[in-house]
Amino acid sequence: MNAARSMMGFPSEAVADTQMAWAEALGADQGSTGGRILYIHMPFCRSRCTFCPFYYGSANDQERNEYVKVLANELSQWGQEFQSAPVNSIYFGGGTPSDMTPDEIALLLRTLHRHFKLSSDCEITLESRIDGLDDAKISAAVDNGVNRFSLGVQTFDTTLRRKLGRTSARKTVLETLSRLTSCNHASVTADIIYGLPGQTAAMLLNDLETMLNDTALSGFSFYRMHLHERLELARAIKADKMPELPDDETCFELFKLCEERMSAAGAKRISFKHFSFHPRERNLHNEISAWKVPCLPFGMNAGGRLGKFKFKQSGNFKDYKSMIESGCKPLASAGVFPADFPLAAKISGQLNCRMNLNLELCIPAAPRQIRERVRAELESALEQLEREGYFYAESYNSRLLTARGRFDCAKVASSLMTTAAKVYYQEKIIS
């Protein structure tokens, strides 16, 4: 009960037999026609950014090529198990997927098209760094179905980029974005981070103006910098080599600055942290994932969920390869979600994608015998959050997030999920 519930993660009770859990999840999924997404992990990076908590390591050309071939084998083995419903989104994350060669990119995409049933509007996203994304890689991607590129820009400010370990200068960033957007085959989106050490409102506004006036980006994600103590950036700040991160109120002002500028520009709001400039930008993977639908993991260290289980794949290449060669799903761990997971998914999806909450759309996900208790507890929590300035009441039983609520959306979601979970545990409805 004490484990954190969040929009990004969820607690689970570990199971000893991961293969049995996978088999049970597969069995329960047979015949399902609901939405599903694929996550494919490329764990390697050429270098580590000072703020990145996901760095696994680098790989030479031979190691990466061998990994891609084993990954293609994993995809071909399991595609036949998921034919009852089409895949709505495929996301190549990392790591740095764009470090693959054109042939490696084409191999994985052709394997997916051959072995999986994809929806007619399936979004296929390739994460990329700015440097190394040449025309041959772009062609290999779009020729084989990639219709969305997500680039880790973070900021256009050359000095700040290099302090964060991003090697490309502003000019190179703009040139790469221009080459991508001019091909007119895919949505091109960027990650922009606020709350960076030393970042001022003027610097952030310059980033926003650059996107609007100097690029043809389809949209962008707006993330707050969160620092992990073990990272190089945290050590640099502690040693007074970098400024401290801005405090909450300063970050809130930066958040509001972005909202105000995007509103004035007529940008479409997709979620509390994503904006669209063009109809082709849907950010489908993240918006579907917010509702905690099945997410099928492939590749080393990939995480996912299916049925009542969450899964994490092996991060050791020898074990990963060996399990695939033996016909097993290369899992390192599995866990069973608690009984409140379906209700939490409704809370998460509404807050993320709609930026509101309507209890009438949530309560049916709770067991019938505790629905009224859950409703009462959530209603009380919402009234308190409204008094604190996170929501305001709207018609048709909805409460909309305020600017403060959107800024603290993850905290608000966690609070509401935890409130609901207490009822389950008090009534001993655990699984």
C-alpha positions in Angstrom: 0.0 0.0 0.0 2.9 2.4 0.8 4.5 2.0 -2.6 4.0 5.1 -4.8 1.3 5.2 -7.4 2.0 7.5 -10.3 1.1 8.4 -13.9 4.4 6.9 -15.0 4.7 3.9 -12.8 2.7 1.7 -10.5 3.5 -0.7 -7.6 3.3 -4.5 -8.1 3.9 -7.6 -6.0 6.8 -9.6 -7.4 6.2 -13.0 -8.8 8.8 -15.8 -8.7 8.1 -17.4 -12.0 8.3 -14.7 -14.7 7.6 -17.1 -17.6 4.5 -18.4 -15.9 3.3 -14.8 -15.4 3.9 -14.1 -19.1 2.1 -17.2 -20.2 -0.9 -16.2 -17.9 -0.9 -12.7 -19.3 -0.8 -14.1 -22.9 -3.7 -16.4 -22.2 -5.9 -13.7 -20.7 -5.1 -11.5 -23.7 -6.2 -14.0 -26.3 -9.2 -12.6 -28.2 -8.8 -9.1 -26.8 -9.7 -6.3 -29.2 -8.6 -3.4 -27.0 -5.9 -0.9 -27.7 -2.2 -1.9 -27.3 1.2 -0.3 -27.9 4.7 -1.6 -28.4 7.8 -0.3 -26.8 11.2 -1.2 -28.4 14.3 -0.4 -26.5 17.7 0.5 -28.0 19.8 0.7 -24.8 23.0 2.2 -26.2 24.3 5.8 -26.4 27.5 7.1 -27.7 27.8 9.5 -24.8 26.0 10.3 -21.6 24.2 13.6 -21.0 24.8 15.0 -17.6 21.1 15.0 -16.7 20.1 11.6 -18.1 19.1 8.7 -15.6 18.6 6.2 -18.4 22.1 5.7 -19.6 23.0 2.0 -20.0 26.3 2.2 -21.9 27.9 2.4 -25.3 28.4 -0.2 -28.0 30.6 -0.6 -31.0 29.2 -1.3 -34.4 29.6 -5.0 -34.1 27.9 -5.2 -30.7 25.0 -3.0 -31.8 24.5 -5.0 -35.0 24.4 -8.2 -33.1 21.9 -6.7 -30.6 19.6 -5.5 -33.5 19.6 -9.0 -35.0 18.7 -10.6 -31.7 16.0 -8.0 -31.2 14.5 -8.7 -34.6 14.4 -12.4 -33.6 12.5 -11.5 -30.4 10.0 -9.5 -32.4 9.5 -12.3 -35.0 8.9 -14.9 -32.2 6.2 -13.1 -30.4 4.2 -11.2 -33.1 2.0 -14.2 -33.8 0.7 -14.1 -30.2 -0.8 -10.7 -30.7 -3.0 -11.0 -33.8 -6.5 -10.5 -32.1 -6.2 -6.7 -32.1 -4.0 -4.3 -34.1 -1.1 -2.4 -32.5 -2.0 1.3 -32.3 1.5 2.7 -31.6 5.1 1.6 -31.8 7.8 3.5 -30.0 11.6 3.1 -30.5 13.1 4.6 -27.3 16.4 4.5 -25.6 19.2 5.0 -25.4 19.6 6.3 -28.9 17.6 4.5 -31.6 18.9 6.8 -34.3 22.4 5.5 -33.7 21.4 2.4 -35.7 22.5 2.1 -39.4 19.9 2.5 -42.2 20.0 -1.3 -42.7 19.4 -1.9 -39.0 16.5 0.5 -38.9 15.0 -1.1 -42.0 15.4 -4.6 -40.5 13.5 -3.9 -37.4 10.7 -2.0 -39.2 10.3 -4.7 -41.8 10.2 -7.4 -39.1 7.4 -5.4 -37.3 5.3 -5.1 -40.5 5.8 -8.8 -41.3 4.9 -10.2 -37.9 2.5 -7.8 -36.2 -0.9 -6.6 -37.1 -0.7 -2.8 -37.2 -3.7 -0.5 -37.2 -4.2 1.6 -40.3 -3.2 4.7 -38.4 -0.5 3.1 -36.3 1.9 5.8 -35.1 5.6 4.7 -35.4 8.0 6.9 -33.5 11.8 6.9 -33.6 13.6 8.8 -30.9 16.7 10.6 -32.1 19.6 12.7 -31.1 20.4 15.8 -33.2 23.8 14.6 -34.3 24.2 11.5 -36.5 20.7 11.7 -38.1 21.7 11.7 -41.7 19.6 11.6 -44.8 20.1 7.8 -45.3 18.7 7.1 -41.9 15.8 9.4 -42.4 15.0 7.6 -45.7 15.3 4.1 -44.2 12.9 5.2 -41.4 10.2 6.8 -43.5 10.4 4.3 -46.3 9.6 1.6 -43.8 6.8 3.2 -41.9 8.2 5.7 -39.4 5.7 8.6 -39.3 7.0 10.4 -36.2 10.4 11.6 -35.0 11.0 12.7 -31.5 14.2 14.6 -30.9 15.8 15.5 -27.6 16.4 19.2 -28.2 16.0 20.2 -24.5 17.1 23.8 -25.4 18.4 25.7 -28.4 20.9 27.6 -26.3 24.3 26.3 -27.4 26.1 27.2 -24.1 23.4 25.6 -22.0 23.2 22.5 -24.3 26.9 21.8 -23.9 26.8 22.2 -20.1 24.2 19.4 -20.2 26.3 17.2 -22.4 24.5 17.9 -25.7 27.3 18.3 -28.3 25.4 20.0 -31.1 25.2 23.8 -31.4 22.0 25.8 -32.1 22.8 26.0 -35.8 23.2 22.2 -36.1 19.9 21.7 -34.2 18.0 24.0 -36.6 19.7 22.4 -39.7 18.7 18.9 -38.6 15.1 19.9 -37.8 14.9 21.6 -41.2 16.1 18.4 -43.0 13.5 16.3 -41.2 10.6 18.6 -41.5 11.3 19.3 -45.2 10.9 15.6 -46.1 7.1 16.0 -45.3 6.7 12.4 -44.4 6.4 12.5 -40.6 5.5 14.4 -37.6 8.6 16.0 -36.1 8.5 16.8 -32.4 11.0 18.0 -29.8 11.5 17.7 -26.1 12.0 21.0 -24.4 13.1 21.1 -20.7 12.4 23.9 -18.3 13.9 24.4 -14.9 17.4 23.9 -16.1 20.3 25.2 -14.0 20.9 28.8 -14.9 17.9 29.0 -17.2 16.0 32.4 -17.1 12.6 33.3 -18.3 14.2 35.1 -21.2 16.2 32.0 -22.2 13.0 29.9 -22.2 11.1 32.4 -24.1 13.8 32.4 -26.7 13.5 28.7 -27.1 9.7 29.0 -27.5 10.1 31.8 -30.1 12.7 29.7 -31.9 10.3 26.8 -32.2 7.5 29.0 -33.5 9.5 31.2 -35.9 12.6 29.2 -36.9 11.3 25.7 -37.3 8.5 23.7 -38.8 8.1 21.4 -35.8 4.8 19.5 -35.6 4.7 19.9 -31.8 6.8 19.6 -28.6 6.8 18.0 -25.1 7.5 20.3 -22.2 9.2 18.6 -19.3 10.5 19.9 -16.0 14.1 19.0 -15.1 14.2 16.5 -12.3 17.5 15.7 -10.8 18.8 12.3 -9.6 21.6 12.6 -7.0 23.8 10.0 -8.7 24.0 11.9 -12.0 26.9 14.0 -13.2 24.8 17.2 -13.2 23.9 16.7 -9.6 27.5 16.3 -8.7 28.4 19.5 -10.7 25.7 21.5 -8.8 26.9 20.2 -5.5 30.5 21.2 -6.4 29.3 24.7 -7.4 30.3 24.1 -11.0 26.7 24.6 -12.1 23.9 26.8 -10.7 21.2 25.3 -8.5 17.9 24.2 -10.2 15.2 26.8 -9.9 12.7 26.3 -7.1 9.1 25.3 -7.4 7.7 28.8 -7.7 10.2 29.8 -10.4 9.5 26.7 -12.3 5.7 27.4 -12.1 6.3 30.8 -13.6 8.3 29.2 -16.4 5.4 26.7 -16.9 2.9 29.5 -17.1 5.1 31.4 -19.6 5.0 28.4 -21.9 1.2 28.1 -21.5 0.6 31.8 -22.2 2.9 31.8 -25.3 1.4 28.7 -26.8 -2.1 30.0 -26.2 -1.2 33.2 -28.0 0.2 31.1 -30.8 -2.9 29.0 -31.1 -1.1 25.8 -30.4 -3.4 22.8 -29.7 -3.1 21.3 -26.2 -2.8 17.5 -26.3 -1.9 16.9 -22.7 -0.7 18.8 -19.7 2.8 18.6 -21.1 2.4 18.4 -24.9 1.5 20.9 -27.6 0.7 20.4 -31.3 1.4 22.9 -34.1 0.2 20.6 -36.9 -2.7 18.1 -37.3 -0.4 15.2 -37.9 1.1 15.5 -34.4 -0.9 13.2 -32.1 1.7 12.0 -29.5 -0.3 8.9 -29.7 2.0 6.6 -27.8 2.1 8.7 -24.6 -1.5 9.6 -24.8 -2.6 5.9 -25.1 0.0 4.9 -22.5 -1.5 7.3 -20.0 -4.6 5.1 -19.8 -2.3 2.2 -18.8 -3.3 0.0 -21.7 -1.2 -3.1 -22.6 2.3 -2.1 -23.5 4.3 -4.9 -25.0 8.1 -4.7 -24.2 10.9 -5.7 -26.6 14.6 -5.3 -26.2 17.0 -5.2 -23.3 15.8 -3.3 -20.2 12.4 -2.7 -21.9 9.5 -2.4 -19.5 5.9 -3.0 -20.2 2.5 -4.4 -19.0 0.0 -7.0 -20.1 -3.1 -8.0 -18.3 -2.7 -7.8 -14.5 1.1 -7.9 -14.8 4.0 -5.6 -15.4 7.2 -6.9 -16.9 10.9 -5.8 -17.1 13.2 -7.5 -19.6 16.8 -8.6 -19.0 19.5 -6.0 -19.1 22.3 -8.5 -19.6 22.9 -9.2 -23.3 24.1 -12.8 -22.7 21.0 -13.7 -20.8 18.8 -11.7 -23.1 20.2 -13.6 -26.2 20.1 -17.0 -24.5 16.5 -16.7 -23.5 15.4 -15.7 -27.0 17.3 -18.6 -28.5 15.5 -20.9 -26.2 12.1 -19.5 -27.1 11.5 -17.7 -23.8 10.4 -14.1 -23.3 13.7 -12.5 -22.0 12.3 -11.3 -18.7 14.2 -10.3 -15.7 11.2 -9.6 -13.4 7.4 -9.6 -13.3 4.9 -8.3 -10.8 1.1 -8.4 -10.2 -0.7 -5.1 -10.1 -3.0 -4.4 -7.1 -6.7 -4.4 -7.5 -7.0 -0.6 -7.7 -4.9 -0.5 -11.0 -8.0 -0.3 -13.3 -9.4 2.7 -11.4 -6.0 4.4 -11.3 -5.8 4.0 -15.1 -9.0 6.0 -15.4 -7.7 8.7 -13.2 -4.3 8.9 -15.0 -5.8 9.0 -18.4 -8.3 11.7 -17.7 -5.8 14.0 -15.9 -3.1 13.5 -18.6 -5.1 13.7 -21.8 -8.2 15.7 -20.8 -6.7 17.7 -18.0 -9.9 17.2 -16.0 -11.5 14.6 -13.8 -15.1 13.3 -13.9 -15.8 10.7 -11.2 -18.7 9.2 -13.2 -16.1 7.9 -15.7 -13.9 6.5 -12.9 -16.1 4.8 -10.4 -17.4 1.9 -12.6 -13.8 0.6 -12.7 -14.0 -0.1 -8.9 -15.6 -3.3 -7.5 -19.3 -2.8 -7.0 -19.2 -3.4 -3.3 -16.9 -0.4 -2.6 -17.9 2.0 -5.3 -19.8 4.4 -3.0 -16.9 4.5 -0.5 -14.5 5.2 -3.3 -16.7 7.9 -4.6 -17.0 9.5 -1.2 -13.3 9.5 -0.5 -12.4 10.8 -4.0 -15.1 13.5 -3.8 -13.7 14.7 -0.4 -10.1 14.7 -1.8 -11.2 16.6 -4.9 -13.0 19.2 -2.8 -9.7 19.7 -0.8 -7.7 20.0 -4.0 -10.2 22.5 -5.3 -9.8 24.6 -2.2 -6.0 24.4 -2.6 -6.3 25.8 -6.2 -5.6 22.6 -8.3 -9.1 22.3 -9.8 -12.1 24.3 -10.6 -15.6 23.0 -11.0 -17.1 22.8 -14.4 -20.5 21.6 -15.7 -21.4 18.0 -16.3 -19.8 16.7 -13.1 -16.3 17.6 -14.3 -13.5 19.4 -12.5 -10.8 21.0 -14.7 -7.2 21.4 -13.7 -6.0 25.0 -13.1 -2.6 26.2 -14.2 -1.3 25.1 -10.8 -3.0 21.7 -11.3 -1.5 21.2 -14.7 1.9 22.1 -13.4 1.6 19.7 -10.5 -0.5 17.1 -12.5 1.7 14.2 -11.5 1.4 15.0 -7.8 -2.4 15.5 -8.1 -2.7 12.1 -9.8 -0.6 10.4 -7.2 -2.7 11.9 -4.4 -6.0 10.8 -5.9 -4.7 7.3 -6.7 -3.5 6.8 -3.2 -6.8 8.0 -1.8 -8.7 5.4 -3.8 -6.2 2.7 -2.9 -6.7 3.2 0.8 -10.4 2.1 0.4 -9.3 -1.1 -1.3 -6.9 -2.0 1.4 -9.2 -1.1 4.2 -11.8 -3.4 2.6 -9.1 -6.1 2.0 -9.6 -6.0 -1.8 -6.0 -6.5 -2.7 -5.9 -8.4 -6.0 
